[in-house]
């Protein structure tokens, strides 16, 4: 779930979270029904797990009892783990009571209006280490209670009710309240805890009519609709039309067949017998084991970026060295690993049906790493059998989410306490030795190995420089972008960060990124240069209207929306039209998201369609009256259409709801500058800067306003203070030089 201060501003970066919520107005369609799918998907239909189990009994046996099997269940005596015998839980002045009535499960707690009411538990979600409970609200919405059951054994601290946000004071007005959008199953989690999920949101009535073939993550959630495979296997009428090479399967997950890993005695590491030629298996898993935005509802079983946009190594999601920080799951960290580069896939370590490790303890690592070289105190310098001798504790440090859910980093990095000393990144050593400083750990590692370790990942200092806006950040980021030995996700992050340093030095590097082999890099390039005029961007981005990855085509279409057909070559118009259509389908699919409505408004605004833009921004606010980008963009639309008075009213409405929103104070200050109300403008711009001191834009604009009002000394002080936080910020440095030059002239 989102931290309340980390909501995404743009739809393409608004990442669907896979924490613990499920179902809405649940309806199970007929096996052959694929509601909401395009015609191309109607060729194959969903047949259900029982049909699959008829031939694949062993795989079905392994799957039973797995996290996929128990992802969601109807609430009954066999599925509910929590204490519903009148147990009470107190938080923020509310006493919630869990009880049974007439064989059903209920909670009495504060509802959408803040009043206590009884709500029936419809479904359970998950089973270990916690179980959540789902309540149906009007409009086809299913909401996840923020009070969950700790299903761990009592000796581990479990068998209790607990709150998922124990350190936050939450009432019914808060965005993290269980009745709010951030706790809604239909769009937050549904896709990844069901089979053939169709969201079916009606934007006119704002009602969900969500359907799925099966309530849990069954066979066809990963393998795709199975009717053609069943026809092929049973030689049913029409099977002849099925390509025998695919056996009628929607996606072939057979790249591991006949693969062997052989350990090289010299290095102690294994080599794959055949180089990995496809990421298909990894991307199928990544659909739900990645932090990503869902762009489309017609999932295509394989190429992730046809329907989703994965997150990059963004601040608050990942530490500067790439270690997990936010709730990002496994894909983003695994892409950074030497294991991924060497050809490892998910099923090398995990049995894909039971989801269990291939071997217990260090055994799973010793499949590919020599026991004599690595499972010894000469390598790990800890007592055999101790926690420090376990591979995962050093190379896959864990972080706890949802209070009790420990998850491991999948970047398989060597511990780098030396980076912790310099950059304040976490390290595996002091995770265990919490009473010791990073310097102690760095000295120990240097003593053991004779040098500071250097792993596969080599971008911590670069991303740290970008985040702190260091003077050499631009140069470092360009070097990372050009370093093809580094993971593509890190290179794409460098592209994204370079958007803060658009100059004659960075622009050629960003232009090259449009032709990069990796779609994440190309997507990041489009977003990095989105502030260029459409005419300038056209020269770089128009080839991406034909990009193999649909997400890249959508981003290109969005960035080029302001180009009219008359401005482009005749031969490009069809590609542009198709990409625009794909983009609009994506926005309509996500019409329940205020961010998508804002992007739709931006699309119309770029095309001069003011009435349509205003309608979209207003719809965003109807969905979520606290969605800040809707206020900012609508106020800017009013500026463009000479309606600043309405813009001021709008911004003040937003500030009445969100008085600490720096961006609203900033927008109001700019409006007041246009109105020539300079004292009020300075007050608003100052408040924006004070509320968001790390946003260099706010400091820059406030300093410019001070200088324009004749307060040059104060402006210089603001610039100097801001440059201590962001020494490499181009705009602040340019303003410093300008102010110094003016003083010199005097």
C-alpha positions in Angstrom: 0.0 0.0 0.0 1.1 3.6 -0.6 2.7 5.7 2.1 0.5 8.7 2.3 3.3 11.1 1.2 4.5 8.9 -1.7 1.5 9.0 -4.1 2.6 9.1 -7.8 2.1 12.3 -9.8 1.9 10.8 -13.2 -0.2 7.8 -14.3 2.7 6.1 -16.1 4.6 6.2 -12.9 1.7 5.5 -10.6 2.6 1.9 -9.7 0.0 -0.7 -8.9 0.8 -2.1 -5.5 0.4 -5.8 -4.8 0.0 -5.7 -1.0 -2.9 -7.5 0.5 -6.3 -6.7 -1.1 -8.6 -8.7 -3.3 -12.1 -9.0 -4.8 -15.0 -6.8 -5.6 -18.5 -7.7 -6.8 -17.3 -11.2 -7.6 -18.8 -13.0 -10.6 -17.4 -16.0 -12.2 -17.9 -16.0 -15.9 -18.4 -19.2 -18.0 -15.2 -21.0 -18.8 -15.4 -19.8 -22.4 -16.1 -16.2 -21.5 -13.3 -13.8 -21.7 -15.0 -10.5 -20.7 -13.3 -7.4 -22.0 -10.7 -9.1 -24.1 -10.1 -8.0 -27.7 -11.1 -10.2 -30.6 -7.6 -11.6 -31.0 -7.9 -13.2 -27.6 -11.2 -14.9 -28.3 -9.4 -17.7 -30.2 -8.4 -19.3 -26.9 -10.6 -19.4 -23.8 -10.1 -20.3 -20.2 -11.0 -23.9 -19.2 -10.3 -24.0 -15.5 -7.8 -25.7 -13.2 -9.8 -29.0 -13.0 -9.4 -29.5 -16.7 -5.6 -28.9 -16.5 -5.3 -31.3 -13.5 -6.8 -34.1 -15.5 -3.4 -34.5 -17.3 -1.1 -32.6 -15.1 -1.8 -34.2 -11.7 1.6 -33.8 -10.3 1.8 -30.1 -11.0 -1.7 -29.7 -9.5 -0.6 -31.5 -6.4 2.4 -29.2 -6.0 0.2 -26.2 -6.5 -2.3 -27.1 -3.8 -1.7 -25.3 -0.6 0.7 -22.8 -2.2 0.5 -19.0 -1.9 -1.1 -19.0 -5.4 -3.7 -21.5 -4.4 -4.6 -19.7 -1.2 -4.3 -16.2 -2.6 -8.0 -15.6 -2.0 -10.8 -17.7 -0.6 -14.4 -17.3 0.5 -14.6 -16.6 4.2 -15.7 -19.8 6.0 -14.5 -22.0 8.9 -11.9 -23.7 6.7 -10.3 -20.5 5.5 -10.6 -17.8 8.2 -7.5 -17.9 10.5 -8.3 -14.8 12.7 -10.0 -14.7 16.0 -13.7 -13.9 15.4 -14.8 -14.8 18.9 -15.6 -11.2 20.0 -11.9 -10.1 19.9 -11.4 -6.4 20.0 -8.6 -4.2 18.6 -8.1 -0.6 19.6 -6.4 2.1 17.5 -6.8 5.9 17.1 -9.8 6.0 19.4 -11.7 3.3 17.5 -12.5 -0.1 19.0 -13.0 -2.7 16.3 -14.7 -6.0 17.2 -14.5 -9.2 15.3 -17.4 -11.6 15.7 -19.6 -14.3 14.0 -23.3 -14.1 13.4 -25.5 -16.8 11.7 -22.4 -18.6 10.5 -21.0 -15.5 8.9 -17.9 -13.4 9.8 -18.2 -9.7 10.7 -16.2 -6.7 11.9 -17.7 -3.8 13.7 -15.5 -0.8 12.9 -15.5 2.7 11.5 -17.0 2.9 8.0 -16.8 5.4 5.2 -18.5 8.1 7.3 -16.5 7.5 10.4 -19.4 5.9 12.3 -19.3 2.4 13.7 -21.1 -0.2 11.7 -21.1 -4.0 11.1 -19.5 -5.2 7.9 -19.5 -8.8 6.7 -16.2 -10.4 5.7 -16.7 -11.7 2.2 -13.2 -13.1 1.5 -9.9 -13.9 3.0 -6.7 -12.7 1.3 -3.5 -14.7 1.8 -2.7 -16.9 4.7 0.9 -16.5 5.9 2.5 -14.6 7.5 -0.6 -12.5 7.6 -4.2 -12.8 6.5 -6.3 -9.9 5.4 -10.1 -9.6 5.2 -12.2 -8.1 2.4 -15.4 -6.2 2.8 -17.8 -5.3 0.0 -18.9 -1.7 -0.3 -21.4 -0.1 -2.8 -20.3 0.3 -6.4 -18.9 -3.2 -6.8 -15.9 -2.3 -4.6 -14.2 -4.7 -2.3 -12.0 -3.1 0.3 -9.2 -4.6 2.5 -9.4 -3.9 6.2 -6.2 -2.3 7.5 -6.5 -4.5 10.6 -5.0 -7.9 9.7 -4.4 -11.2 11.4 -0.8 -12.2 12.2 -0.9 -15.9 11.3 2.6 -16.7 12.5 2.9 -19.1 15.5 2.4 -17.4 18.9 6.1 -18.0 19.8 7.1 -15.8 16.8 4.8 -13.0 18.0 1.8 -14.1 15.9 -1.8 -15.1 16.6 -2.9 -11.5 17.1 -4.7 -8.7 15.4 -2.5 -5.8 14.2 -2.7 -2.7 12.1 -0.9 -2.3 8.9 -0.1 1.3 9.6 0.8 1.2 13.3 2.7 4.5 13.4 0.1 6.6 11.5 -3.0 8.2 13.0 -5.7 7.3 10.5 -9.4 8.3 10.5 -12.1 7.9 7.9 -10.9 11.0 6.0 -7.4 9.7 5.6 -6.3 8.2 2.2 -5.0 5.2 4.0 -8.3 4.4 5.7 -9.6 1.0 4.7 -12.6 2.4 2.8 -10.5 4.6 0.6 -9.1 4.2 -2.9 -5.6 3.0 -1.8 -7.2 0.0 -0.1 -9.5 -1.0 -3.0 -9.0 -4.4 -4.5 -10.4 -3.8 -8.0 -7.6 -1.8 -9.3 -4.9 -2.1 -6.6 -4.4 -5.9 -6.4 -7.1 -7.7 -8.4 -5.0 -8.5 -11.5 -2.4 -10.4 -9.6 -4.5 -12.5 -7.3 -6.9 -14.1 -9.8 -7.1 -15.8 -13.1 -8.5 -14.0 -16.2 -9.3 -10.9 -14.2 -11.5 -8.3 -16.0 -11.8 -5.1 -14.0 -14.9 -3.9 -16.0 -15.1 -0.3 -14.6 -17.9 1.8 -15.9 -16.7 5.4 -15.9 -20.3 6.7 -16.4 -21.7 5.1 -13.3 -18.3 4.8 -11.5 -19.3 1.2 -10.8 -17.1 -2.0 -11.0 -18.5 -5.2 -12.5 -15.3 -7.2 -12.0 -15.1 -10.8 -13.1 -12.6 -13.6 -13.2 -12.5 -17.2 -14.3 -11.1 -18.5 -11.0 -10.9 -16.9 -7.6 -7.2 -17.6 -7.1 -3.9 -17.8 -9.1 -4.5 -21.0 -11.0 -2.8 -22.6 -14.0 -4.0 -20.2 -16.7 -2.9 -17.2 -14.7 0.6 -18.0 -15.8 0.2 -20.3 -18.8 -2.7 -18.4 -20.5 -6.1 -19.6 -21.7 -5.9 -23.3 -22.3 -8.7 -24.3 -24.7 -6.4 -24.7 -27.7 -4.0 -26.8 -25.7 -6.9 -29.0 -24.5 -8.1 -29.4 -28.1 -4.5 -30.2 -29.3 -3.9 -32.7 -26.5 -7.3 -34.5 -27.0 -7.2 -34.3 -30.8 -10.5 -32.6 -30.7 -12.2 -31.3 -33.8 -10.2 -28.4 -35.3 -7.0 -29.4 -33.5 -5.3 -29.5 -36.9 -5.2 -25.7 -37.1 -3.1 -25.5 -34.0 0.6 -25.1 -34.4 2.2 -28.3 -33.1 5.3 -26.4 -32.1 3.3 -24.5 -29.5 0.9 -27.4 -28.6 -1.8 -24.9 -28.4 -0.3 -23.1 -25.4 -0.7 -19.4 -25.2 2.9 -19.0 -23.9 5.6 -21.6 -23.9 7.6 -21.8 -20.7 9.9 -24.5 -21.9 13.2 -22.6 -22.1 14.6 -24.5 -19.1 14.2 -27.9 -20.8 17.6 -29.6 -21.5 19.4 -26.8 -19.7 22.3 -27.7 -17.4 24.4 -25.7 -15.1 28.0 -27.0 -14.7 30.3 -25.7 -12.0 33.7 -24.5 -13.2 36.3 -25.9 -10.8 38.5 -22.8 -11.3 35.9 -20.1 -10.4 33.5 -22.2 -8.3 30.6 -20.8 -10.3 28.3 -22.5 -12.8 27.9 -21.8 -16.5 24.7 -22.4 -18.3 24.9 -25.0 -21.1 22.9 -22.9 -23.5 22.7 -19.1 -23.3 19.3 -17.8 -22.2 17.6 -16.6 -25.4 14.4 -15.3 -23.9 13.2 -13.5 -20.8 9.7 -14.9 -21.3 9.6 -16.9 -18.0 11.0 -14.0 -16.0 8.5 -11.5 -17.6 5.6 -13.8 -16.9 6.5 -13.8 -13.3 7.3 -10.1 -13.4 3.7 -9.3 -14.2 2.9 -9.7 -10.5 6.3 -9.7 -8.9 7.3 -6.2 -10.0 6.4 -2.7 -9.0 4.7 -1.6 -12.1 1.8 0.3 -13.7 -0.8 -1.6 -15.5 -1.5 0.2 -18.8 -3.9 -2.2 -20.5 -6.3 -5.0 -19.6 -5.5 -7.4 -22.5 -2.4 -9.1 -21.0 -0.4 -10.9 -23.6 1.4 -13.5 -21.6 5.1 -12.8 -22.0 6.2 -9.3 -23.1 5.7 -7.3 -19.9 6.0 -3.9 -21.5 3.1 -4.6 -23.9 0.7 -4.1 -21.0 2.8 -2.8 -18.0 5.5 -0.2 -17.2 8.0 -1.4 -14.6 9.4 1.1 -12.1 13.0 2.2 -12.3 15.4 2.6 -9.4 13.6 5.6 -8.0 14.2 7.2 -4.7 11.9 5.9 -1.9 11.6 2.6 -3.9 15.3 1.7 -4.0 18.4 2.9 -2.1 21.0 4.6 -4.2 22.9 1.3 -4.6 19.8 -0.5 -5.9 18.9 -2.3 -2.7 15.1 -2.6 -2.1 13.5 0.1 0.1 9.9 0.5 -0.8 7.5 -2.4 -1.6 9.0 -3.3 -4.9 8.8 -7.1 -4.9 11.5 -9.1 -6.8 11.7 -8.1 -10.5 13.5 -4.8 -10.2 16.2 -6.1 -7.9 16.7 -9.3 -9.9 17.3 -7.3 -13.1 20.2 -5.8 -11.3 21.8 -9.1 -10.4 24.8 -11.0 -11.9 22.5 -14.0 -11.8 20.2 -12.4 -14.3 23.1 -11.4 -16.5 24.4 -15.0 -16.3 21.1 -16.5 -17.6 19.4 -17.5 -14.3 15.6 -17.6 -14.3 13.1 -17.8 -11.5 12.5 -21.5 -11.8 16.2 -22.2 -11.4 15.7 -21.5 -7.7 11.9 -21.9 -7.2 9.7 -24.8 -8.1 7.1 -22.9 -10.2 4.0 -24.8 -8.9 4.7 -25.1 -5.2 6.7 -21.9 -5.3 9.1 -23.5 -2.8 12.9 -23.4 -3.1 14.5 -26.1 -5.1 16.6 -27.1 -2.0 16.6 -26.0 1.6 19.1 -23.5 3.1 22.4 -23.0 1.3 21.5 -26.0 -0.9 19.6 -23.8 -3.4 22.8 -21.7 -3.9 25.1 -24.7 -4.0 23.3 -25.9 -7.2 25.5 -23.4 -9.0 28.2 -22.4 -6.5 30.9 -24.8 -5.3 30.4 -25.9 -1.7 34.2 -26.2 -1.2 34.7 -22.6 -2.2 31.7 -20.8 -0.8 30.1 -22.9 2.0 33.1 -22.5 4.2 34.4 -20.1 6.8 37.2 -19.1 4.5 34.6 -17.4 2.4 32.0 -16.2 4.9 34.2 -16.0 8.0 31.3 -17.1 10.3 30.8 -20.3 12.3 29.3 -23.1 10.3 25.6 -23.4 10.9 25.3 -19.8 12.2 23.1 -17.1 10.6 26.2 -15.5 9.1 27.0 -18.7 7.3 23.7 -18.6 5.4 24.2 -17.3 1.9 20.9 -15.3 1.9 21.8 -13.3 5.0 24.8 -11.8 3.3 23.7 -11.7 -0.4 19.9 -11.4 -0.1 19.3 -9.2 3.0 15.6 -9.1 4.1 13.3 -6.1 4.7 10.0 -6.3 6.5 6.8 -5.0 4.9 3.3 -5.0 6.2 4.7 -5.2 9.7 5.4 -8.9 9.7 6.2 -9.9 6.1 9.9 -10.4 5.6 11.0 -10.3 1.9 14.5 -10.7 0.5 16.4 -8.5 -1.9 16.9 -10.4 -5.2 19.9 -8.4 -6.6 22.3 -11.0 -5.1 24.9 -8.3 -4.3 28.1 -8.6 -2.2 27.9 -6.7 1.1 29.2 -3.2 0.7 29.7 -1.6 4.1 32.2 0.7 2.5 29.3 2.3 0.6 27.3 2.5 3.8 30.1 4.7 5.2 30.1 7.0 2.3 26.5 7.0 1.1 24.5 5.8 4.1 23.1 2.8 2.2 22.2 -0.3 4.3 24.5 -3.3 4.3 24.0 -7.0 5.3 26.7 -6.8 8.0 25.0 -4.3 10.2 21.6 -5.7 9.5 22.7 -8.5 11.9 25.3 -6.6 13.9 22.9 -3.8 14.6 25.0 -2.5 17.5 28.0 -1.9 15.3 28.6 1.1 12.9 29.2 0.7 9.2 32.8 1.7 9.6 33.4 -1.4 11.9 31.9 -3.6 9.2 33.9 -2.0 6.4 37.1 -2.5 8.4 36.2 -6.2 9.1 35.5 -6.9 5.4 38.8 -5.2 4.4 40.6 -7.3 7.0 39.1 -10.5 5.7 39.6 -10.0 2.0 42.5 -7.5 1.9 40.4 -4.9 -0.1 37.0 -3.3 -0.3 34.7 -5.6 -2.3 33.4 -4.5 -5.7 30.3 -6.3 -6.9 28.5 -6.5 -10.2 26.5 -3.3 -9.5 28.5 -0.2 -10.0 26.2 2.8 -9.8 25.6 3.6 -6.2 27.7 6.8 -6.2 26.2 7.9 -9.5 22.6 7.6 -8.3 23.5 9.1 -5.0 25.0 12.1 -6.9 21.8 12.5 -8.9 19.6 12.4 -5.8 21.8 14.9 -4.0 22.1 16.9 -7.2 25.9 16.9 -6.9 28.0 19.0 -9.3 29.3 15.9 -11.2 25.9 14.2 -11.4 25.3 14.9 -15.1 28.7 13.5 -16.1 28.3 10.4 -14.0 24.8 9.7 -15.3 25.9 9.9 -18.9 28.7 7.5 -18.2 26.3 5.1 -16.6 23.9 5.3 -19.5 26.8 4.4 -21.9 28.1 1.6 -19.7 26.5 -1.5 -21.4 28.0 -3.8 -18.7 25.6 -2.3 -16.1 22.0 -3.6 -15.8 19.6 -2.0 -18.2 17.3 -0.9 -15.3 20.2 1.1 -13.9 20.9 2.7 -17.3 17.3 3.5 -17.7 17.3 5.1 -14.3 20.3 7.3 -15.4 18.2 8.4 -18.4 15.3 9.3 -16.1 17.5 11.3 -13.8 19.1 13.2 -16.7 15.8 14.9 -17.2 17.0 17.3 -14.4 20.1 18.2 -16.4 19.0 18.9 -19.9 22.0 20.5 -21.6 24.2 20.4 -24.7 26.1 17.7 -22.9 23.2 15.4 -21.9 21.0 15.9 -24.9 23.1 13.9 -27.4 23.3 11.0 -24.8 19.6 11.1 -24.3 19.0 11.1 -28.1 21.1 8.0 -28.4 18.9 6.3 -25.7 15.9 6.4 -28.1 17.7 3.7 -30.1 18.7 1.5 -27.1 18.1 -2.2 -27.3 16.2 -2.2 -24.0 12.6 -1.0 -23.9 13.0 0.4 -20.4 15.8 2.7 -21.6 13.8 3.8 -24.6 10.7 4.5 -22.4 12.8 6.5 -20.0 14.2 8.6 -22.8 10.7 9.6 -24.0 9.8 10.7 -20.5 13.1 12.4 -19.9 12.6 14.7 -22.9 8.9 15.1 -22.6 9.4 18.8 -21.7 10.8 19.5 -25.2 8.3 21.0 -27.6 6.4 18.4 -29.6 8.1 19.7 -32.7 11.6 19.2 -31.2 10.6 15.8 -29.7 9.2 14.6 -33.0 12.6 14.3 -34.6 13.8 11.9 -31.9 10.6 10.1 -30.9 8.6 9.5 -34.0 10.3 6.1 -34.8 9.1 4.9 -31.4 5.5 5.1 -32.6 6.4 1.7 -34.2 8.3 0.4 -31.2 7.9 -3.4 -30.5 6.9 -2.5 -26.9 3.4 -1.1 -26.7 4.3 0.8 -23.5 6.9 2.7 -25.4 4.5 3.4 -28.2 2.0 4.8 -25.7 4.6 7.0 -24.1 5.7 8.3 -27.5 2.1 9.0 -28.4 1.5 10.9 -25.2 4.6 13.0 -25.6 3.7 13.8 -29.2 0.0 14.5 -28.6 0.4 18.2 -29.4 1.5 17.5 -33.0 -1.2 18.0 -35.6 -1.5 15.7 -38.6 -0.6 18.6 -40.9 2.8 18.9 -39.1 3.9 15.4 -39.8 4.9 13.5 -43.0 2.0 11.7 -44.6 3.7 8.4 -44.2 3.9 8.8 -40.4 0.2 9.6 -39.8 -1.1 6.1 -39.7 1.6 5.0 -37.1 0.8 8.1 -35.0 -3.0 7.4 -35.2 -2.5 3.8 -34.1 -0.3 4.8 -31.2 -2.7 7.5 -30.1 -5.5 5.0 -30.2 -3.5 2.6 -28.0 -2.8 5.4 -25.6 -6.4 6.4 -25.3 -7.5 2.8 -24.8 -5.0 2.6 -21.9 -6.4 5.8 -20.3 -10.0 4.5 -20.6 -9.0 1.2 -19.1 -7.6 3.1 -16.1 -10.6 5.5 -16.0 -11.0 4.6 -12.2 -7.6 6.2 -11.6 -7.4 10.0 -11.1 -3.9 10.0 -12.5 -5.2 8.5 -15.8 -7.9 11.2 -15.9 -5.2 13.9 -15.4 -3.2 12.4 -18.3 -6.3 12.3 -20.4 -6.8 16.0 -19.5 -3.2 16.7 -20.5 -3.7 14.9 -23.8 -6.8 17.1 -24.6 -5.0 20.2 -23.4 -2.0 19.5 -25.7 -4.5 19.3 -28.6 -6.2 22.5 -27.7 -9.4 20.7 -26.6 -10.0 22.8 -23.4 -13.5 21.6 -22.6 -12.6 18.0 -22.8 -9.4 18.7 -20.7 -11.4 20.4 -18.0 -13.9 17.5 -17.9 -11.1 15.0 -17.4 -9.5 17.1 -14.6 -12.8 17.4 -12.9 -13.4 13.7 -13.2 -10.1 13.1 -11.5 -11.2 15.3 -8.6 -14.5 13.5 -8.4 -12.7 10.2 -8.0 -10.3 11.6 -5.5 -10.8 15.2 -4.2 -7.3 15.1 -2.7 -5.5 14.3 -6.0 -3.0 17.2 -6.2 -2.0 16.9 -9.9 -5.6 17.5 -10.9 -5.7 20.9 -9.0 -2.3 21.9 -10.5 -3.1 21.0 -14.1 -6.7 22.3 -14.1 -5.4 25.6 -12.6 -2.9 25.7 -15.4 -5.6 25.1 -18.0 -7.5 28.0 -16.5 -4.3 30.1 -17.0 -4.0 29.1 -20.6 -7.7 30.1 -21.2 -7.5 33.4 -19.3 -9.5 32.2 -16.3 -7.0 32.8 -13.4 -9.8 33.9 -11.1 -11.3 30.4 -11.4 -7.9 28.9 -11.0 -7.4 30.8 -7.7 -10.7 29.5 -6.4 -9.7 26.0 -7.3 -6.3 26.2 -5.7 -7.7 27.6 -2.5 -10.2 24.7 -2.5 -7.3 22.3 -2.7 -5.4 24.1 0.1 -8.5 23.9 2.3 -8.2 20.1 2.0 -4.4 19.9 1.8 -2.9 22.9 3.7 0.6 21.4 3.7 0.7 20.7 -0.1 3.8 22.6 -1.2 2.9 22.3 -4.9 -0.5 24.0 -4.3 1.2 26.9 -2.5 3.7 27.1 -5.4 1.0 27.1 -8.0 -1.0 29.8 -6.1 2.2 31.9 -5.8 2.8 31.8 -9.6 -0.9 32.8 -10.2 -0.5 35.7 -7.7 2.6 36.8 -9.6 0.6 37.0 -12.8 -2.1 39.0 -10.9 0.7 41.3 -9.8 -0.1 40.6 -6.1 3.6 40.4 -5.2 3.4 40.4 -1.4 0.9 37.6 -1.4 2.9 35.8 -4.1 6.1 35.9 -2.1 4.3 34.6 0.9 2.9 31.6 -1.1 6.2 30.8 -2.8 8.0 31.0 0.5 5.5 28.6 2.1 5.9 26.2 -0.8 9.7 26.2 -0.3 9.4 25.7 3.4 7.0 22.8 3.0 9.2 21.1 0.4 12.8 22.3 1.0 14.3 19.5 -1.0 12.4 20.6 -4.2 15.0 22.8 -5.9 12.4 24.2 -8.2 10.5 25.9 -5.4 13.7 27.5 -4.0 14.6 28.7 -7.4 11.3 30.3 -8.2 11.1 31.9 -4.8 14.6 33.3 -5.2 13.7 34.7 -8.7 10.6 36.3 -7.2 12.6 37.9 -4.4 15.1 39.2 -6.9 12.3 40.6 -9.1 10.8 42.3 -6.1 14.1 44.0 -5.3 15.1 41.7 -2.4 18.4 40.6 -3.9 20.2 39.9 -0.7 17.4 37.6 0.5 17.4 35.9 -3.0 21.1 35.2 -2.7 20.7 33.7 0.7 18.0 31.4 -0.5 20.1 30.3 -3.5 23.2 29.6 -1.2 21.1 27.7 1.3 19.5 25.6 -1.5 22.8 24.8 -3.2 24.0 23.2 0.0 21.2 20.7 -0.4 21.5 20.5 -4.2 25.0 21.7 -5.2 24.7 20.6 -8.8 21.3 22.0 -9.6 21.7 23.8 -13.0 19.0 26.4 -12.5 20.2 27.4 -9.0 23.8 27.7 -10.2 22.8 29.8 -13.2 20.9 32.1 -10.9 23.8 32.4 -8.5 26.0 33.4 -11.4 23.5 35.9 -12.6 23.1 37.5 -9.2 26.9 37.6 -8.8 27.3 39.3 -12.2 24.7 41.9 -11.4 26.5 42.8 -8.1 29.8 43.0 -10.0 28.3 45.4 -12.5 27.3 47.7 -9.7 
